[in-house]
Amino acid sequence: MSAAEEKDTAAQGDCVDAKPDNSKGDQSDGFFLKLNGSFLKRFEGASAGSQSTQVDAKPQSYSFRYSLDYPSIGQCVIINNKNFDRSTGMNIRNGTDVDAGNMMKAFAKLGYKVKVYNDQTVDQIKRVLHAASQEDHSGSASFVCVLLSHGDEGILFGTDACVELKTLTGFFRGDRCTSLVGKPKLFFIQACRGTDLDGGIEADSIGDGSPDKIPVEADFLYAYSTAPGYYSWRNTMTGSWFIQSLCEMMGRYARELEIMQILTRVNHKVALDFESSSNIPGFDCKKQIPCIVSMLTKEMFFSH
């Protein structure tokens, strides 16, 4: 969109967080399994009389909830990018300060130590998150990161350039941030993931022992504001649809529901309660659905 179009959209209230786009085998009879350090072979369709391998797992006392029995629930880092260098082609993100303020209040209320960083370059974002990953989180139950910026599929914009999201989240992998191993790492990402628009569709009424080794990518949750490939909508006065809904549902249910239940309610609210209003051809009456990507291994509650 041109500067004039962005201004027109701002007057209507809804805009998007993206760079403007004007173009609109072989089968085997078995497989090997490594379990507790030993290789086993399980055969599919074994003939009668053939011997099978059985494993007696060591007894474990296991909880399906992440523990909150730490001195602190953790810290929350918020990256809030509103103004961008002209070289990026990105417009100002009016309304993002409302999002940042609401997220700060929501997580501070839950006991998180919240830090907000405004208008960060790529290098600054990297430094902030790398420093956070190198802190000692042994006394914390979890970690939260909120990213508010322009974006595209797999990338986030600093004020000067773009960076791959996996670079930022990778600082907190289990092999790089050992004090958060086995603890939930929650990322909330308000940014576009492409330039597709969702026109919606009419529908009927809508009526504890620990393992010896875990994946380094385990215990992450990525809550994206929109589905892959799509624009993400933000109201210039009240903030983005996703963050508005997230803060409302966190305020209502964070003391009683698990994070996936809360985010499902966020999906429901964004999907049904919002629709774009714009004078720009093709941008009016559009819809949005957030996207939850979870590698969590337990249920995440914010309180006992």
N, C-alpha and C positions, 0 to 999 in steps of 0.2 A: 504494500500500500504506500502511496505517496504521503507526504506530510499533510497535504490537504485532506486526503482520505482518512488518515489517522485522526486528524482534528475533527472531521465529520463523525467518525466512529465514537470518539470520546464524548462528543455532544450527545450521542444516543446512549452512551453508557457502557457498551460492551465492546471489547477488543480482544486480540489474540496475542499470545506470547511466542511469537515466531518471527524469523526474518521474513520480510515480505516476499511472496512468490506471485509473480504476475502471469505465469504460464498455466496456469491451471490445467541272495547268496547260497550264498551257499549254506545249506542246512546241515548241521551235524547232529549226531545222536545224543549229544550231551554237552555240558559246559562245566568249567571249573569255577569253584567258588572259594574265596579265601575267608576263613572264619576263625577268629581268635588265633591267627598266626599259622593255621594249617590249611593246606590245599585239599579240597574235597571234590569229587566228581559225582554229579548227579545225572543219571541217565533218564532221558525221556522215553517212555514206552519200553521199559526193561522187560525182558522175557521172564516167564514164570520160572522160579527157582533161583534167579539171580539174586545176589546179595545186595542189599541197600546200605547206605551209610547213614548213621544216625549220630546226632550231636547233642549232648546234654549241656545246655548253656548254664553258665554259673548263675546261681540265684542272685537276684538284684532287688534292692528296695528302690523303686523308681517313682518319681513324681512327673506327671505330665504338665506341670506348671513351672514356669521359670521362678526361681526363688527371689523373694524380695527381702530376704533376711540379710541386708547389708546396711551399713551406716547411712548410705545415700541411695536414692533411686537412680541418680546419675546426672549427667549434664546434657544440655540441649544447645546446639550450635545453630544459629540462624544466619544464612547468607541472603541478604536482601539487596538485589541489584535493581535500581530504578533508572539511572542515567548511564548512557552508553556513548563511547567515542563515535564520532561521525563516521570513521572508517569502517565500522562494523555494519552500517546500514540499519541499525536497530533504533526504534523509536523509544521514547520515554515510557516507562511502565507505571502510569498513573494508577493509583489504588493499591500498589504493592506495600506501601507503608502501613495501610490498614491491615493487610494480611500479616505483616511482621509483628505489629502490635498485638493482634489477636492471638497469634501463635505464642508469643512471649507470655501473655497472660495465662493462656490455657495450660502451658507446661509448667510455669512457675506455680500455679495453683496446685499442681500434682506433686510439687516438691523438687522439681528439676532446677538445677543451677543454669540459668539461661544467659547466653551471650549472643548479642546481635552485631553483625558486621555488615555495614552498608557500602554499596558501590565498590565491590571488590574486583580487581583485575584477576586474570587467570592465575598469575603467580601468587597473588595474595590469597586467593581461595585455597590453592595448594598448600601454602604455608600454614594457614589457619587449621586446615583439616589434618595435615601431617602432624602439626604440633599437638592437636587434640588426641591423635592416635598414639602418640608417644607418651602421653601422661599415664600415671598409674591409676587404673580404674579398678584396682582390686577391692576397693571399698564401695564400689558402685554396682547397682543391680542391672543397669542398662545404659544405652547411649542413644541419643536422638539427634538427627541432623535434618534441618529444614532448608531446602534450596528454592529460592524464589528468583526467577530470571527468565530471559528468553531462552529458547532451546530448539532442538530438532531431534530426530531419532538418534538416541544414544549419546547426545551431546548437550552441554550446558554452556551458556555464554557468561564469561566475565565481562567487565565493562570494556575490554579491549580486544577480546578474541574468544574463541570457543575451546572447550576441553571435553574429552570423553568422560562420561559419567563414571565408567569403570575405573578410571584413573583416580577419581576422588573417593569412591567407595572402597577401592582396593587398599587404601591405607589402613583399613580396619579389618582386613582379612585375618584369619586366625593365626597365620604364620608371621604376621607383621604387627599385630596388636594383641599380645598374649594375655594381657590383663582383662580383655573382653571375651576371651574364648569361652564358649558355652553360655554367653549372655546375649540377650536380644539387642540388635543394632538396627534401629528404625530410621529409614530415610523417607521424608515426605517431599515430593518434587513437584512444584508448581511451575511448569514450563511446557511449551509446545513440543510435540514429538513428530511433527511433519506439517503438511499443509492441506490435508484432507478435511472436508467439512461433513458433519453428520446432519443430514436433513431430517432425521427421525422418521417414524412411521406410525400411522394411526393404529391404535390397538383397542380392544375391548377394555372395559374398566378392570383395574387390577386389584380386583378384590384383595529311694533315689541313689542309685549307684551310677557312676559316670563311665562311659566307654573309654577304652584305651586310646582311641584315635577317632577324630571327627573331621569331616571335610572343612577345608579352610574357608569355603564359601557358606558354611552353615550359619544359621541364626541371624540371617539378614532378612529384613522386610523392606520392600520398596513400594511405597504407595504413590503411584503416579496420578497426576490430575486428569489425565486423558489416556485413551487407548493408543497403541502404537500407530504412528502415521498421521495422527490428527492434531488439529489446532486445539489449544487450550484457552478457554474464555476467561476474561477478567473484566469486572465492572470497574470503571475509573473512579467511582465514588465509594462503593461498598467492598471492593476487593474481589478476588477471584471466586468463581463459583465453588471450586473445590475447597479452598481454605475456609470460606464462610461456612460451608457444610461441615467440614471436619471439626472446626472449633465448636460449632453448635452441638454436634453429636458427642464430642469429648466432654463438653460441659454437662450434658445430660447423663451420659452412661459410663464415663471413665471409672467411676467408683464401683460399678457392678458388672460390666460386660468385658469380655475378652477382646483384644484388639481387632481380630478378624470380624467379630460380630459388629463392632463399632464401625469398621470400614465398610462393611456391607450396607449398613444404614446410611453411610455417607454416599455410597453408590446410588442408593435408592433416591435420596434427596436430590442429588445433582441430576440424575436421569429424569426425574419427574417434575421438579419444581423450577427448573431453569430453561429458558429459551432466549436466544439472542435477539436483540433489537438493534438494527443497523440500517442506514440509508445506502450503504455500499451494495451495489448489485451482487447478489449471490451470497451475501453474508447475513441476511435476515432470517429469523425463525429457525436457527440451527440449534442442535442439541449437543450433549456431551456426556460421556460415561467415564468415570475414573477407572484405573486399572491397578489391581493389587497383585504384586508378585512376591510370594512368600517362600523363604527358605528357613523359616522358623521351625524348630524341632519340638517346641512345647507351646503351651498356651501362655500368652502374655497378658497379665492383668496389671493395672496400675496401682492397685491397693489390695490389702488382705481381705 
